[in-house]
Amino acid sequence: MILAAEDIHLYYGDAQALDGVSIEVRAKEIVAIVGANGAGKSSLIRTIAGIERPRQGRIRFKGTDITGWPSHKVCDLGIGQVAEGRQIFPTLTVDENLEVGAYLPRGRAAKAEARERVYAMFPRLAERRSQYAGTMSGGEQQMLAIGRCLMGQPELIMFDEPSLGLAPTIVQEVFRVIERLNADGATIILVEQNVAVSLALAQHAYVLENGRITLKGTGKELLANDQVRQAYMGL
Amino acid sequence: MSDLTASGRAALIAFAALLLVLPWVVSSYVLSVAVICLYLAYVGQAWNLMLGFAGLLSIGHALFVGLGAYASGYLFAKYDVPPAIGIVAAVAIAMLMGAVIGYLGFRFAIGGVYFALLTIAFAEFVRILLEHAKFLGGTQGLFLPVSQESRRGVDLINLRGWPEMYYYVILALCLGAFVLCRALLESRVGYYWRAIRDNPEAAAAVGVDIFRFRMYAVVLSAGMTGAAGVFRAFYDNLLFPDQVLNIEKSIEITLAPIVGGVGTLFGPIFGAFVLTPLSELLTDVVEGLKDLGIIAKNVKTDGAKLLFWGLAVVLIVLFKPTGLWPWVCRRLGLVKAPGARS
């Protein structure tokens, strides 16, 4: 078990976003989290990343209790995050965006190799290394967001809606990248509106509804589940 | 300046040479205007560090000038502490104040415009406090002892001497601020600041400790501005809360960088050298018109200056929102594309 979140309760003011959520992630797995808009998927990711503080519950990563840790410490321990909506730094160049991703002690040592790895993985970014990130296409920005996350040498990468708003061919590329990162040894938590694809990729999956886990199982099990097929895949 | 073109480098060298020889070739009046230019360029650079680099808007920067001025001025007037030592206290007090404002603002997530309001509130609060502080002269003002013979020579420890000395002191401060800001921009801190400015959410996601780096920006900017206060105190030799910490002074600090280009290194300098001579000229024109009886004698000349500032900001925001400097650079080909950042 690389990550275990137990009984997470998160509130925004009085509104409850997560109500006793528990998930477990084994090393080198892809775990999918499925649910409607507002079910609490992003809240769960943000809580694990240390951006939100749970009112109750525990989060353990590689045996360390990281509950309530600030996000930069969580990051430095090896939890990377590709946030929703192509969150890049628009007035920084591609190179500078990557630079920002590699300043924590964890990423600093292997910065040069990490940069080469990212550019090898995304040749488009290499071509645009001194271009301002804000002037690139949506797909390129998403690749940059992923590349910047990799600069921090994460062991666990959390993707929040990585295919949202992208052209179909780019969506395919994003999923290929996720598969490849997983094959290279990274553990992945994948929050996706594209339920069919994410369940097909995932070894394990959870269904989140109104801040609660209502179903869990292997990716295959959920993919075959009638409820899931009806509610999220329109079948 | 690796990103400057040949003509950019030539322009920079010419400008630097002009600044160096200026006191020897111009009248004392022009020299006093140049001192104002450099002063505004310096505080503009410090202010720009917050808004331009880290994305934090302060409209209360005169607060730090005031704290620096009063701290060093009081130590000198009362205890004969020379400004060379007083500046340590001045900068420390300004930094402390910056830390308090930053802590309140960032710990309680007071963002954007509300943070700007917080800076105004503190500036006004301290101004009123100073007006009631009898030991600092209150509304009667704090006077720094100065004698005729101390207006000659060069005494850097006591910041007393020829007008030319003040010019070179503020020039040195300007250069120091420029070099410091440039080094910061190239460092991890600078990258983090720009990342936070661009997208705080994404910065947090890649592990930037936003609170800490915002604090660095405020504290550093406050400290630099506090040092300007020391210069102000010993250049003017008299301090009134209403003149030093007035909100007008805070706004004045923001003008040069806004006109020159927020977030650029040369912007505050360029803006100061464009705006100051123009507003001085305007003041002269208004005075002249008053003498000729075209404008009523009781019209306040300062009002014309404020109108001009307002107009300048409106024009910039409408037509050149990124400031004059990036535009001039492109027009004259001073910088290699796309590095419009210098």
Interface residues (C-beta under 8 A of the other chain):
Chain A: A49 I51 P70 S71 H72 V74 C75 D76 G80 Q81 V82 A83 Q87 I88 F89 P90 T91 L92 E96 E99 V100 G101 Y103 L104 S130 Q131 Y132 A145 R148 C149 M151 G152
Chain B: R188 Y191 Y192 R194 A195 R197 D198 N199 E201 A202 A203 A204 A205 V206 G207 V208 D209 P338
